[in-house]
Amino acid sequence: MNAVVALLLADLAADLPLAVRQQRLVETLRLHFRCGAVALLRLDEDGELLRPVAVDGLVSDALGRRFAIKEHPRLAAILQRREVTCFHHDSGLPDPYDGLVIEHPGEPLHVHDCMGVALDLEGRRWGALTLDALTVGTFDDAAQRGLAQLQPLVEAAVRVSQLEGALRAARQAAGGVPGTAAARDEGEIVGRSDAMARLLHELQVVADTDLPVLLLGETGVGKELFAHRLHRQSRRAAKPLVHVNCAALPETLAESELFGHVRGAFSGAVSDRPGRFEAADGGTLLLDEVGELPLTIQAKLLRTLQNGEIQRLGADRPRKVDVRVIAATNRHLHERVAEGSFRADLYHRLSVYPLPIPPLRERGGDVLLLAGRFLELNRARLGLRSLRLSAEAQAALCRYRWPGNVRELEHVISRAALKALSGGAGRNDIVTLAPGLLDLDAPHSPAPPPAAAALPPPDAAAATLRDAVDTCQRQAIADALQRHHGRWAQAARALDVDPSNLHKLARRLGLKG
């Protein structure tokens, strides 16, 4: 006991990064108790979820999981009392780590012994420490007394980590960013890669300004999620964040939706109606898929960004609004500017601070953390005892390029879990997803390509520029579909366009019904 106390005290006195301090804590405790796994878990703000902040001896995706307390009776029992709680091998309560301990890689073994203790900080329940073993009798009376003696030291390590984090936040803010916003938002975005760390730091810095921000990234990277985080970390956090999907706005109604209208402005306008800008007054307006806005609306949006004024459709006088604009797009807007479909002056207004969001394939081990989160969500949704990935499935996820990014990963895990269940897996089993269930290379939604011969040839003498462009687009889409055997999603990736926008364009060009 003296040796582990000395190690923990030495770490308390050392100047260590937060993640390193917490990781050394769980590694030291696992070594001391000679057990299979140790996890340090933090309660979320609502007290409903436990989030692993450091683990040792669990599978790689464990850090991405979120454990709903009401669905895990062992964790609930640990949190309900101050003393050490122990569950022996004959306990009837399911263990949240069944199949996740990696003492025997590849074997979905049940946890036999478990003990844990609640952790308090400033008089409030902060989280819990859990220890698990695959050997019966690991946590005897002496082990339980030892954990009780170490409980104050573990809480001291948590307290030091919290104080260091608060000090760093205060230095970065320098009187700006509200300190609680970062803490509230800390657990929402899953990722520990260098790329994500840089992005989140940059997000925190720009949040304290009122500059327009342009979120750039491929489909499925989570641009809306980052926009919400940006708003919550800003001084406008107490005011509304209003979301507008520009691609879903019909051109005839876009002006009314954004800027509002007065009674009688058009047929059906039976009363005055404020638009999205007025709804976001004092707060933030998120313009998602901003590249799809019609040119006529772009001009009016530019005026609002320049003057802080909007004018309702049919009104005589402008109105002042105080709105921060966050725009998001998966398009290369500078190319659309060159094509003439997006105003250059609006592009420069929106991209005062561009923030590229890295695709999943550039986020390294984050793919397994995110997989862990989706595994736990599907385990709870399907009522399974345990849901895990085989080592081969983990390797397959890390190799895959993820053209659909996080959204695709979510769908892959959900589909694989359903396939495992429909294939005969029992709800009380440790369900292991093998690579074959992931279907990473299987085509989806195939459609026969339109015949290239049916395309009308361009008439160089008679065709307008628009006709010539349409003909080129038809040919490019048809060629892409032919190369990819009628798979629209793969054709969209090859053409570097969003799949939904490709379907819209194809319908306009007469390639789809």
C-alpha positions in Angstrom: 0.0 0.0 0.0 2.8 2.4 0.8 4.3 2.0 -2.7 1.0 2.9 -4.5 0.4 5.8 -2.1 3.9 7.1 -2.9 3.3 6.8 -6.7 0.0 8.7 -6.5 1.5 11.4 -4.3 4.4 11.8 -6.7 2.0 12.3 -9.6 0.0 14.8 -7.6 3.1 16.9 -7.2 4.2 16.6 -10.8 3.2 19.0 -13.6 1.4 16.7 -16.0 -1.1 17.2 -18.8 -4.7 16.3 -17.8 -5.0 13.2 -20.0 -1.5 11.9 -18.8 -2.4 12.4 -15.1 -5.7 10.6 -15.4 -4.1 7.7 -17.4 -1.3 7.2 -15.0 -3.8 7.1 -12.2 -5.8 4.2 -13.7 -2.6 2.3 -14.8 -1.2 2.6 -11.2 -4.4 1.3 -9.7 -4.7 -1.6 -12.1 -1.1 -2.7 -11.4 -1.6 -2.4 -7.6 -4.8 -4.4 -7.5 -3.7 -6.9 -10.2 -7.0 -6.7 -11.9 -8.2 -6.8 -15.5 -9.4 -3.3 -16.0 -9.8 0.1 -14.3 -12.0 3.0 -15.5 -12.3 6.6 -14.3 -15.8 7.8 -15.2 -17.3 11.3 -15.0 -21.0 12.2 -14.5 -22.5 14.4 -17.1 -24.1 17.7 -16.1 -27.6 16.1 -15.9 -26.4 13.2 -13.8 -27.8 10.7 -16.3 -24.6 9.4 -18.1 -21.2 8.3 -17.0 -18.4 9.1 -19.5 -15.0 7.3 -19.3 -12.2 9.8 -19.1 -9.4 7.3 -18.6 -9.3 3.5 -18.9 -6.7 0.8 -18.7 -7.4 -2.8 -19.7 -10.5 -2.1 -21.7 -11.0 -2.2 -25.5 -10.0 0.8 -27.6 -13.6 2.0 -28.1 -14.3 2.2 -24.4 -13.5 5.9 -24.1 -16.1 6.7 -26.7 -18.9 4.9 -24.8 -21.5 6.7 -22.7 -23.1 4.6 -20.0 -26.7 5.6 -19.1 -27.0 5.0 -15.4 -30.6 3.8 -15.5 -29.5 1.0 -17.8 -26.5 -0.2 -15.7 -27.6 -1.2 -12.2 -24.0 -1.8 -11.0 -23.0 1.7 -11.9 -26.1 3.1 -10.3 -25.4 1.1 -7.1 -21.8 2.4 -6.9 -23.0 6.0 -7.3 -25.7 5.7 -4.6 -23.3 5.2 -1.7 -20.0 6.7 -0.4 -18.5 3.4 0.6 -16.8 0.8 -1.7 -19.3 -1.4 -3.5 -18.3 -4.9 -4.5 -20.0 -7.3 -6.9 -18.9 -10.9 -6.7 -19.0 -13.6 -9.4 -22.4 -14.7 -8.4 -24.0 -11.3 -8.7 -27.1 -11.3 -10.9 -26.6 -7.7 -12.1 -25.1 -7.4 -15.6 -21.6 -5.8 -15.8 -21.2 -2.9 -18.2 -17.8 -4.1 -19.2 -18.8 -7.7 -20.1 -16.8 -8.5 -23.3 -14.8 -5.3 -23.1 -11.9 -6.4 -20.9 -8.8 -7.2 -23.1 -6.9 -9.4 -20.7 -7.6 -12.2 -23.2 -7.8 -10.6 -26.6 -10.5 -11.8 -28.9 -12.4 -13.7 -26.2 -15.8 -12.2 -25.2 -15.3 -13.2 -21.5 -17.7 -12.2 -18.7 -16.4 -10.1 -15.9 -16.4 -12.2 -12.6 -15.5 -9.6 -9.9 -16.1 -5.9 -9.8 -15.8 -3.2 -7.2 -16.1 0.5 -7.4 -16.4 3.7 -5.4 -18.1 7.0 -6.0 -16.0 10.1 -6.2 -17.0 13.5 -4.8 -15.7 17.0 -5.7 -16.6 20.2 -3.8 -19.4 18.3 -2.0 -21.0 17.0 -5.2 -20.9 13.6 -6.9 -18.3 13.9 -9.7 -18.2 10.4 -11.0 -16.9 6.9 -10.1 -13.9 4.6 -10.2 -14.5 1.0 -11.2 -12.2 -2.0 -11.1 -13.0 -5.3 -12.9 -11.4 -8.8 -12.9 -11.9 -12.0 -14.8 -10.6 -14.1 -11.8 -13.0 -15.0 -9.1 -12.0 -13.7 -5.6 -9.7 -10.9 -6.9 -11.5 -8.2 -4.8 -11.4 -9.7 -1.3 -11.9 -7.8 2.0 -8.3 -6.6 1.9 -8.7 -5.2 -1.6 -11.9 -3.4 -0.7 -10.3 -1.8 2.4 -7.3 -0.8 0.2 -9.6 1.0 -2.3 -11.4 2.8 0.6 -8.0 4.1 1.8 -7.0 5.3 -1.7 -10.4 7.0 -2.3 -9.2 10.4 -0.9 -6.1 10.3 -3.0 -8.1 9.5 -6.2 -10.4 12.4 -5.4 -7.4 14.6 -4.8 -6.0 13.7 -8.3 -9.4 14.6 -9.8 -9.4 17.9 -7.9 -5.9 18.8 -9.1 -6.9 18.0 -12.7 -10.0 20.2 -12.4 -8.0 23.1 -11.0 -5.4 22.8 -13.7 -8.1 22.8 -16.4 -9.8 25.8 -14.9 -6.5 27.7 -14.7 -5.7 26.9 -18.4 -9.2 28.0 -19.4 -8.8 31.3 -17.5 -5.5 32.0 -19.1 -6.9 31.3 -22.6 -10.0 33.3 -22.0 -8.2 36.4 -20.6 -11.5 37.8 -19.5 -13.4 36.5 -22.5 -14.9 33.1 -23.0 -17.4 32.1 -20.2 -15.8 29.4 -18.1 -18.8 27.2 -17.7 -19.5 26.9 -21.4 -16.5 24.8 -22.1 -17.2 22.6 -19.1 -20.8 22.0 -20.1 -19.8 21.1 -23.7 -16.7 19.1 -22.9 -18.2 15.6 -23.4 -20.3 16.2 -26.5 -17.8 15.9 -29.3 -16.0 12.5 -29.2 -12.4 12.7 -30.3 -8.9 12.7 -29.0 -6.8 13.0 -32.2 -4.4 15.9 -32.7 -6.6 17.1 -35.6 -9.6 17.4 -33.2 -7.6 18.9 -30.4 -6.4 21.7 -32.8 -9.9 22.3 -34.1 -11.5 22.5 -30.7 -8.9 24.9 -29.4 -9.5 27.1 -32.5 -13.2 26.9 -32.0 -12.9 28.1 -28.4 -10.7 31.0 -29.4 -13.1 32.2 -32.2 -16.2 31.6 -30.1 -15.4 34.8 -28.0 -15.7 37.0 -31.1 -18.7 38.1 -33.1 -16.9 37.2 -36.4 -18.9 35.3 -39.0 -17.6 31.7 -39.1 -17.6 29.4 -42.1 -17.6 25.7 -41.2 -16.1 23.7 -44.1 -16.2 19.9 -44.4 -17.4 16.9 -46.2 -20.9 15.5 -45.7 -21.3 13.7 -42.4 -18.4 15.3 -40.5 -20.8 16.9 -38.0 -20.8 20.6 -39.0 -24.0 21.3 -37.1 -22.6 19.7 -34.0 -19.6 22.1 -34.1 -21.9 25.1 -34.8 -23.8 24.2 -31.6 -20.5 24.0 -29.6 -19.4 27.4 -31.1 -22.7 29.0 -30.0 -22.5 27.5 -26.4 -19.0 28.7 -25.9 -19.8 32.3 -27.1 -21.2 35.2 -25.1 -24.5 34.7 -27.0 -25.0 31.3 -25.3 -28.1 32.4 -23.3 -29.8 33.6 -26.6 -31.2 31.3 -29.3 -29.4 29.4 -32.0 -31.6 29.2 -35.0 -30.9 26.6 -37.7 -31.8 27.2 -41.3 -31.3 24.4 -43.9 -30.7 26.6 -47.0 -31.0 23.6 -49.4 -34.5 22.9 -48.2 -35.7 26.5 -48.8 -37.8 26.8 -52.0 -36.6 29.9 -53.9 -40.1 31.4 -53.8 -40.3 31.2 -50.0 -36.6 31.8 -49.1 -36.9 35.5 -48.6 -39.9 35.2 -46.4 -38.4 32.5 -44.3 -35.2 34.4 -43.7 -36.4 38.0 -43.4 -40.1 37.6 -42.7 -43.1 39.3 -44.4 -46.0 41.6 -43.6 -49.7 40.9 -44.1 -50.7 41.0 -47.7 -47.1 40.7 -49.1 -48.2 37.8 -51.2 -51.2 35.5 -51.6 -51.7 33.6 -48.3 -49.8 36.2 -46.1 -52.8 36.7 -43.8 -50.7 38.2 -40.9 -47.3 39.6 -40.2 -44.6 37.0 -39.7 -41.0 37.4 -38.4 -38.3 35.6 -40.2 -35.3 33.5 -39.0 -33.1 36.5 -38.5 -35.5 38.1 -36.1 -36.0 34.8 -34.3 -32.2 34.7 -33.8 -31.9 38.4 -32.6 -29.3 38.6 -29.9 -28.1 35.1 -30.7 -26.8 33.0 -33.6 -28.1 32.0 -37.0 -26.7 28.9 -38.5 -27.0 28.9 -42.3 -26.5 25.2 -43.2 -25.7 24.3 -46.8 -25.3 28.0 -47.5 -23.9 27.3 -51.0 -27.4 26.4 -52.1 -28.9 29.8 -51.6 -30.3 31.4 -54.7 -28.4 34.5 -56.0 -31.4 36.8 -55.4 -31.3 35.9 -51.7 -27.6 36.1 -51.5 -27.8 39.9 -52.3 -30.2 40.5 -49.5 -28.2 38.4 -47.1 -25.1 40.4 -47.9 -26.9 43.6 -47.0 -27.9 42.2 -43.6 -24.3 41.2 -42.9 -23.0 44.6 -43.9 -25.6 46.8 -42.1 -27.2 44.6 -39.5 -30.6 45.3 -41.1 -33.4 43.2 -42.5 -36.5 44.2 -44.4 -39.6 42.0 -44.2 -41.1 41.1 -47.5 -43.7 43.8 -48.4 -42.5 46.2 -45.6 -41.4 49.8 -46.2 -38.8 50.1 -43.4 -35.8 48.0 -42.5 -35.4 46.6 -39.0 -32.2 46.4 -37.0 -31.0 42.9 -35.9 -28.1 41.7 -33.8 -27.2 38.3 -35.1 -24.0 36.3 -35.4 -23.9 34.2 -38.5 -22.4 30.8 -38.7 -22.4 29.3 -42.2 -21.7 25.7 -43.1 -21.1 24.0 -46.4 -19.7 20.9 -48.0 -19.1 22.8 -51.3 -15.9 24.5 -52.5 -17.5 28.0 -52.4 -14.5 29.7 -54.1 -15.1 27.4 -57.1 -18.8 28.4 -57.1 -17.7 32.0 -57.1 -15.6 31.4 -60.2 -18.6 29.7 -61.8 -20.8 32.7 -61.0 -23.3 30.8 -58.9 -22.1 32.4 -55.6 -21.4 36.0 -55.0 -17.8 36.9 -54.3 -18.6 39.7 -51.9 -20.9 37.4 -49.8 -18.2 34.7 -49.8 -15.7 37.1 -48.4 -18.2 38.2 -45.8 -19.1 34.7 -44.6 -15.5 33.4 -44.7 -14.0 36.0 -42.3 -13.0 33.0 -40.2 -13.1 29.7 -42.1 -12.9 26.5 -40.0 -12.2 23.3 -41.9 -13.5 20.2 -40.1 -11.3 17.1 -40.7 -12.9 14.1 -42.3 -13.0 10.9 -40.2 -10.2 9.3 -42.2 -7.8 12.0 -40.9 -8.8 11.5 -37.3 -6.8 8.4 -36.5 -8.0 6.5 -33.5 -11.1 8.6 -33.2 -12.9 6.1 -35.4 -12.9 3.6 -32.6 -14.0 6.1 -29.9 -16.9 7.0 -32.1 -17.6 3.4 -32.8 -17.7 2.8 -29.0 -20.3 5.5 -28.6 -22.5 4.0 -31.3 -22.1 0.5 -29.9 -23.3 1.6 -26.5 -26.3 3.4 -28.0 -27.3 0.4 -30.1 -26.7 -2.0 -27.1 -29.2 0.1 -25.1 -31.7 0.5 -28.0 -31.8 -3.2 -28.8 -31.8 -4.3 -25.1 -28.5 -6.3 -25.4 -26.3 -7.3 -22.5 -23.1 -6.4 -24.3 -22.2 -5.3 -27.9 -18.5 -5.2 -29.0 -16.3 -5.4 -32.0 -13.9 -8.2 -32.8 -10.3 -7.3 -33.2 -10.6 -7.9 -37.0 -13.7 -5.6 -37.1 -11.7 -2.9 -35.3 -8.9 -3.2 -37.8 -11.4 -3.0 -40.7 -13.0 0.2 -39.3 -9.5 1.8 -39.1 -8.6 0.8 -42.7 -11.8 2.0 -44.2 -11.8 5.5 -45.9 -15.2 6.6 -44.6 -16.5 8.7 -47.5 -19.7 9.4 -45.5 -17.7 10.2 -42.3 -19.2 10.0 -38.9 -22.8 9.6 -40.2 -21.7 6.6 -42.2 -20.0 5.0 -39.2 -23.1 5.4 -37.2 -25.2 3.7 -39.8 -22.6 0.9 -40.2 -22.7 0.1 -36.5 -26.5 0.2 -36.3 -26.9 -2.0 -39.4 -24.3 -4.5 -38.1 -26.0 -4.8 -34.7 -29.4 -5.5 -36.3 -27.8 -8.1 -38.6 -26.2 -9.8 -35.6 -29.6 -9.9 -33.8 -31.5 -11.2 -36.8 -28.8 -13.8 -37.3 -29.6 -15.5 -34.1 -27.6 -13.6 -31.4 -29.4 -13.6 -28.0 -30.1 -10.4 -26.1 -28.3 -11.9 -23.0 -25.2 -12.8 -25.0 -22.0 -10.9 -25.4 -22.6 -10.0 -29.1 -19.4 -9.6 -31.1 -19.6 -7.9 -34.5 -17.3 -9.5 -37.0 -16.0 -7.7 -40.2 -18.6 -9.5 -42.4 -21.4 -7.8 -40.5 -20.0 -4.3 -41.2 -20.5 -4.5 -45.0 -17.9 -1.9 -45.6 -17.3 -2.8 -49.2 -20.9 -3.6 -50.2 -22.7 -1.3 -52.6 -25.9 0.4 -51.5 -28.9 1.5 -53.4 -27.7 0.6 -56.9 -29.5 2.1 -59.8 -29.0 1.5 -63.5 -27.1 4.2 -65.2 -28.9 6.2 -67.9 -27.8 5.4 -71.4 -25.1 7.8 -72.6 -26.5 7.4 -76.1 -29.8 9.0 -75.1 -28.1 12.3 -74.2 -28.7 15.0 -76.8 -25.6 16.2 -78.5 -24.7 19.9 -78.0 -25.6 22.2 -80.9 -22.6 24.6 -81.1 -24.5 26.9 -83.3 -27.9 27.1 -81.5 -27.2 26.2 -77.9 -27.1 28.9 -75.2 -24.3 28.8 -72.6 -26.9 27.3 -70.1 -27.7 24.6 -72.7 -24.1 23.7 -73.2 -23.5 23.6 -69.4 -26.5 21.3 -68.9 -25.3 19.0 -71.7 -21.8 18.8 -70.1 -23.3 18.1 -66.7 -25.5 15.3 -68.1 -22.6 13.7 -69.8 -20.4 13.9 -66.6 -23.1 12.4 -64.4 -23.8 9.6 -66.9 -20.1 8.8 -67.2 -19.7 8.7 -63.4 -22.7 6.4 -63.0 -21.4 4.1 -65.7 -18.0 3.9 -64.1 -19.6 3.1 -60.7 -22.2 0.7 -62.0 -25.2 2.9 -61.2 -24.2 3.7 -57.6 -25.3 7.2 -57.0 -23.3 7.7 -53.8 -20.1 6.6 -55.4 -20.8 8.8 -58.4 -21.3 11.8 -56.2 -18.0 11.2 -54.5 -16.2 10.9 -57.8 -17.9 14.2 -59.0 -17.1 15.8 -55.6 -20.8 16.8 -54.9 -23.2 16.1 -52.1 -25.4 13.0 -53.0 -28.6 14.9 -52.3 -27.5 17.7 -54.6 -26.6 15.3 -57.3 -30.1 13.7 -57.2 -31.6 17.2 -57.4 -29.4 18.1 -60.4 -30.2 14.8 -62.1 -33.9 15.4 -61.8 -33.5 18.9 -63.2 -31.5 17.6 -66.1 -34.1 14.8 -66.8 -31.8 12.0 -65.8 -34.1 10.9 -63.0 -37.9 10.7 -62.7 
